[in-house]
Structure formats: structure tokens, C-alpha cells
């Protein structure tokens, strides 16, 4: 298998884009990535998306976007893995280039979520859960995460306010990210007094939805090596793992087994340990997921994930910088695009383009994208140089 590099990146601002269609949002990110890469054409297009049939009434997104960006006659497919669709599309493009089957791939993660009423979007998101044994019983996606968080607090003795640093850190970092949806800092008092959604999850525990797209161009590593002055960002590892789709079917519902498996494989592939990771873009759809991801990925002991936030170890200057561009919590969570935003953000860190939230000396970054309540988890490790 060939080594693969990321030649170009692009992204759009996450917002309620009433004036832009699904194709326009995805096209903006695609064109930005192609321009950054200095290319007009690629061999294949991979699109990560979850909700387009339910929210936008559009399927066959591979051809849909190939037509829009002028990639006629090229291979183009859509990849779906719930909220992990972006990273799943990236992995598909990566494997295609690494195999030698193609020499360039454009990967686009895109989602348009705000054209439907809130209850319709909630129902669409619930399709990431088990339709027979979770959704049929009336449990929403946020409700499932609330049950996990309540059990975690009971088992390990944490208070709700102990999770506040995850959200506070995300909002502080998003202040310096021009494409982030939420540009306001929050305090512990605001966190604790925020409106309840599904006890114990309140509004400031949960990430906002939005419309957005992010993209990357993948090429063989030796192609970048021959380009003087181009940033050399290599894909050092890619791993994917699954768990039961229903949380209640798991041996331990408080442990993200798929995160453990995918991160362990990624560490082995990249020949690194958690101590070598300079920046970690984790999937903080809800604050409980931040704690569980840190624990399963080897950054914290079981039941001690919140401690990293309380000890200020997750800031850009901390021991384990997470969500340095705002994370899902403040950058926003256009579900099928989120995994690609994470990839773009790690690339920005390794290029040294993150300004006030730049992690000094960042050379190795990790992105972890979660589909469902931990049912599908993909981990990627990137290295500069």
C-alpha cells in the first residue's frame, strides 16, 4: 500500500444557510479544496452524508456533486455511516489512493439540516439508533445519550457541573474559528443554568446542528514530496471499528469499545502512543462523549475523563488539546460533514494555521468521528513532514 498525503483542504462556515442549496454548500468546500491543492480534476469523488434523502430529498450524492463540480465521467459515490459518514468517506478515498487504483481523490463531507422542522430532523437523526429496540420505544438520540450520562454520573460520582470544562473549552476555541457557528464564550454559571433537554443533558451539553461542508484532496505521498514549499501532511493511520447499534446490548454501555479498538489499531499503524498525540479532535456531540472518548482512546483512566477538563489539560496549551477549533459543540455539528471538519482542523494545526488556538509544535494529530451512540467509530492519525 502506498503512503498517502493530504494535498488540499476546504470548508464552509456552519450556519443556517437559507440562501444556499445542498449542492452549493458542498460545492464551495470541494472547490476550495481543489484550489488549495492546485488541481482542477481528480480521479474519484467520495461524499460523506447521512441525511440528504430524509431532509433534502436527494440521494445519489456522488453523481450529484460530480455534476456540480465538473467531474463528469469520473467515479463518484456516497458513503453513509450516520454521524461518522465524513470520516468513513475519507477512509474510502484513502484506501482507493493507497491501493494504487487511483492517483487522486476528492472527499467531501456535507450536510444541510435546517430546511426541515426540528421534530423532523430529530426523527431523521434517530435513524442512527436501533429502530426496533430504541427508536420504536420513543427514545430520541439525545435521550439515549442522557441515559448513558446519568449512569456514568451514578457509577463514578461526578456532578453535572464537572462536565462544564468540555463545553467552556470548545466555546473559547470557537471564538478564533471564522467558520464556527457559535462565537460566544460561556461560563460555569451559564452551563449549570442552561435549559434542560433530556436530564441530565442541557443545551450547553449538546452540539448544535447546522448546514456545512468540509473537503480534502488525497494524493500519493511521493507526489507531495516532489512539490517544493507544499505542506507535507501524511495520513499515518486509518482505522474503523463497530459496536452494537443499541446501547443496551453492550457488555459495558459506559465504555466506547469501538473507540478503543479503532484508536488502538491507529496507534499501531502510526507507531505512536497517546502520549505522542499533540492535538485530538474528538467527537463531542454531547459532553459525556468527550469523557468516554478520552478514556477509550487512552488519555484518561476509566471514569476519570472529566478530570482532564477540570485540571485544564484539554486547552490548546494543555496536555491533551481537544476541540481546538470549537469541536462539534461550538463549531457546529452538520452530522455527515463533521468527520471531514475534524480532518481539516487537524491539517490546519499541523500546518500552523490556527492562530490563537494553535498548539505549539504540533506534528501529530488525531481525529475521531463517531456514528450513532458509539456504534461506528473511525480514528485517523495525521503527521506533518
Secondary structure by P-SEA (a helix, b strand, c coil): cbbbbbcccccccccccccccaaaaaaaaaaaaaaaaccccccbbbbbbccccccccccaaaaaaaaaaccccccccccccccaaaaaaaaaaaaaaaaccccbbbbbbbbbcccccaaaaaaaaaccccccccccccccaaaaaaaaaaaaaaacccccccaaaaaaaaaaaacccccccccccccaaaaaaccccccccccccbbbbbbbccbbbbccaaaaaaccccbbbbcccccccccccccccccccccaaaaaaaaaaaaaaaccccccccccccccccaaaaaaaaaaacccccccccccccccccccccccccccccccccccccccaaaaaaaaaaaaaaaccccccccccccbbbbbbbcccccbbbbbbbbcc
